[in-house]
């Protein structure tokens, strides 16, 4: 999968804030997702004492959500942890994994924020622009904005607003489980983002693409070329 070179990565925090503000103006909030055949999920595991992180990407075939490909990369993190600048810390690791893909996805669901971000440039939007691919932000926690309580019925949602601007929704994907924060990443509109997150949820709180990417990034499972995708997917489900 090809990665566009939109900016330098070796920057300080002030330069990173400036890059975010400039890129945010070019985020596409119009839907370009029509009939996706392959849907990817990305996630990262960075809780390590040695300063490294594992980025993972999985590609599932829609509509059966059959696992077709999974790639992971372990790299040294070079950018400090700064709230709101997660993308500069984690994107290089995820992009390195995406570059190894042989299947180019039509849509990517990202475990992170899209425009539900103080500068409207979360990691989902950033990755979408760098990969020139439709992306959805599907985060487990809120970064900014306020919202009303979400009904417990799966599929229910409330608007997430920052002042008067609608930046996403708080979506219940499973009864009794905490909701997810869904927002536009790139080349998708909000209603389409909600649709595909729900469409990819198969009994779990997280949509399958990011759920499996989380397992791969966490090192719970190894994906070897000699193992069939079907067998690997069965292993993921059997051992969870």
Secondary structure, DSSP 8 states (H G I E B T S, - for coil): ------S-SS--HHHHHHHHHHHHTT---S---SS-SEEEEEEEE---TTSEEEEEEEEEETTTTEEEEEEEEEEE--S---TT-HHHHHHHHHHHHHTT-SS--SEEEESS-SS-STTS--HHHHHHHHHTS-EEEEESS-SS-B-----SSTT-EEEEEETTEEEEEEE--STTS--EEEEEEES--HHHHHHHHHHT-SSSSS-HHHHHHHHHHTTS----TTS-HHHHHHHHHHH-
